[in-house]
């Protein structure tokens, strides 16, 4: 195995891994069941703190 072979393998499969990870995060973020959770998290900074 040469350096070029290992580098090409790492670049190719690294790109595939990152694209799959991005697609998974995108699906999770846009899944309709998660909308209520994200809406609540978006309102947290606007809520008054009770001490």
C-alpha positions, 0 to 999 in steps of 0.5 A, a space after each residue: 500500500 502506498 500513501 496515494 492509495 491510502 489517501 485516495 481511500 480516505 478521501 473517498 470514504 470520508 466524503 461518503 461518510 460526511 455526506 451520509 452524516 449530513 443527510 441523517 442530520 437533515 432528516 432528523 431536523 426536518 422530521 415532522 415529529 421533532 417540530 414541537 421540540 425545536 419550536 420549544 427550544 427556539 422560544 427558550 431565550 424569549 421566556 422570562 426566568 423565574 428566580 
